[in-house]
Amino acid sequence: MTSRVTVTVVLAALVVGAVLMIPTASARLVGEMTSTIGNQPATALTESTPTAPESPEPPAVPTLRAAPVSVPVDGFLSWALLDRASGEISGSDNITETSSTESMIKIWIVSDYLRELGEVEPGPDNLAQAALAIRDSDDDATNRLYYAAGGDIVLDRMIKMCGLAQTRAVIPPGERNIWWSYTQMSARDAVLMGECVRNGTAAGPKWTDWVLSQMTQVRGSTAVADQQARSGGGRWGIVDGLPQSLLDEVEVGIKNGWTRIWADASWHLNCLAVTDDWVLAVMTRYPGEYGLDYGANLCRDVTRQLVTPHAGASIQLPAAATPAARS
């Protein structure tokens, strides 16, 4: 829009404007008017066209990045996050302290069994067992594959092939044989095991996609009805801390491990998740009377604090709950 006024009116407007306008706006307007008067007749002033506001940047798809984490726990908690692009591992101060893997290690046992077959097909029954070991955390199915692949040598291969520094196999007190669920592993080594599965080292080129697919199909909740003596629902923890916008865009494979250890009346509970961009592991131990939900929520709340853009976390200590079954 253009307005035409006399020089006298213009000068009067300048005086009033200089009093009323904020300094920055005033200086800009005076500069415009001086330029106009110098290039056009003194009776003509051109009003500048308003600049359209810039469009806001579209929101970034959330992901996980290293960040300070503060989660109160009555017991032990350790976590590690592997950035797959850079190879960098960040985590808690106790990232190299160990705890028992429980069923988290089943993804390695299944992968190792399938890779060791070479060109031999596993047969529909054994493949069904492999699926149950991951989807339903089935102990009997896992044992079948573990011994079919050579027993304790399965753990030796894991330590060597994945470059695990703190992991060691354990013979429980009063037993003669190694129990795979008692394997001691750090959170740092847990993300390396997860990366070993994700990058194809564990299962090999023929079976990696199949294993990762099973990890996206883990099912069942923490509800007592979903927990059995030799299997149990395991879809909780890290996935509960991820925003829906991330879950809509990214395939997240998971494998949790959880056991009520009767010897010391404590829960040993771990969560592991893998994606194209990152691997996250959370390992915990806490009093048995707190129940399964307590540990699941610890995994959830660690995850929430690593989400960027930051999603925040509401952290509360849950009341004691009825212990669930072993898995």
Buried (B, 14 or more C-beta within 10 A) or exposed (E): EEEEEEEEEBEEBBEEBEEEBEEEEBEEBBEBBEEBBEEEEEEBBBEEEEEEEEEEEEEEEBBBBBEEBEBEBEBBBBBBBBBBEEEEBBBBEBBBBBBBBBBBBBBBBBBBBBBBBEEEEBEEEBBEBBBBBBBBBBBEBBBBBBEBBBBBEBBEBBBEBBEBEBBBBBEEEEEEEBBBBBBBBBBBBBBBBBBBBBEBBBBBEBBBEBBBEBBBEBEBBBEBEBBBEBBBBBBBBBBBBBBEBBEEEBEBBBBBBBBBBEEEEBBBBBBBBBBEEBBBBBBBBBBBBBBBBBBBBBBBBBBBBBBEEEBEBEBEEEEEBEBBBBB
